[in-house]
Amino acid sequence: MSEHSEKIVILDFGSQTTQLIARRIREQKVYSEIHPYNIDIGQLRAMQPSGIVLSGGPASVYDHDAPISDPALFDLGVPVLGICYGAQLMMQQLGGRVEKAAHREFGKAELTILYTGGIFAGMETAPTKYQVWMSHGDRIEVAAPGFTTTATSGHSPFAALRHEQKPFVAVQFHPEVVHTLIGNDVLRNFIFGLCKCHPDWTMHSFIDATVREIRKKVGGEKVICALSGGVDSSVTAALVNRAVGDQLTCIYVNNGLMRTGESESVLRFFRQKTDLQVIDIDATTYFLEQLRGVADPEEKRKRIGYGFIKIFEEEAGKLGKVKFLAQGTLYPDVIESVVFHGKAPIKSHHNVGGLPERMHLELIEPLRELFKDEVRELGLELGLPEEAIYRQPFPGPGLGIRIMGEITAERLNVLRQADVIVLEEMKKSGWYRKVWQSFAVLLPIQTVGVMGDGRTYENVVALRSVDSRDAMTADWSQLPYDLLGRISNRIINEVHGVNRVVYDISSKPPSTIEWE
Ligand code: XMP
């Protein structure tokens, strides 16, 4: 699905910050997408990019297995911006020379601009210096013919270059990171000045284009979608519903392992504000039966996953012939990550437990070009309630993996009560949106306490709150003591069966965010 009139294509050479380049460009309301560096030139031409960005990357251009894109991209008549490795590759492919530098430049550096046009339009030449972010061990020693230096830094005589006749520019620094204070200006000058793009890629235009595409693809067929209460599936459902109305049916499987009120607000929204058909299945009893006596984390996950598929399939089967499954896959899941040193590029697909293959369904993934924050923006534009949009991530197996040991209705009840208190206090104090996830975990041990005059022997609840950007790594949140104290007091006072609360101060790695 890409019906964007203007787009900047980023070729990925494996940099950690490639996604950031795409985000920064999209923040300027110009659509951009990431492709592997070795994309076929015919395919690249067919995309009719308004501009091409060559990303950074960990390799050296003179390595025998260095990632190299087809130099014919310089003949497409399209502006090209090379960043770090991309700049070095541009120089090498066009006749310059790159060598190992005597001094690596890593971190903040000072840039002196020698020419204020092009990507440096609006900026000042020496003696003004600009802070930029560098991260390179190689450097450009000889510029390719036709290029002149437009900026220098302490260790880079060619910190930036421009071609005298063609719209080719190269920067050794990283304009996409916040430490490059002129980064946005540089990117803006490239996309609007050199590429002549227009800032018209907005959520509004995205909705219009996507609705048209979905209608075209779906025709008169039926679509199903698994609604989970989370942001991605809710926004997917809202968007597909806008496109094809009641040809879409959503199936919400309550596995009995949800937080209190977790999905109700979303279901209420769809029922009251749209004509979306939602089949709401309460399978609590079934899941609890399946989980009886099971304490092993992997076994729990397997049974919960299997149960979901079974029920979803049964319900979908009652709808007659369905051709499509709508799914909230996001952009970070579909970008082909580029990995070097003998390893092939990896492409990861996230399907609902292999459902599309099993049920012979074609996928509709209207969010597959979007980042999470863009999905939130889209959700707001579609009128979804804020509390649904800013909900913290919640795992598919739900509270099942937050109850250590066997899951029973009683233990679920204890955890839910504790969890509500955590959420209430996090929201009230303004911390809910500041952290990545915050929740309670019910431990399988009992400890001695004293309440009133009596000895107690009750459960322990662990609090988990983490800061993260993408859940790949996470730090425990430094929540204020008084907030921790309030949560602990309330849980011990209000939740029967709990007499101790502890705070989890482990980071990921080596711990994970969830306890199971
Ligand atoms: P971990 O515990 O691996 O979790 O650090 C990373 C992120 O993934 C979420 N998570 C899941 N989400 N199904 C999901 O949809 C799962 O089985 C699952 N397990 C973990 C977790 O909440 C965190 O955001």
Residues whose N, C-alpha, C, O or C-beta is under 5 A from the ligand:
A	BS01	XMP	P393 F394 P395 G396 P397 A471 T512 I513 E514
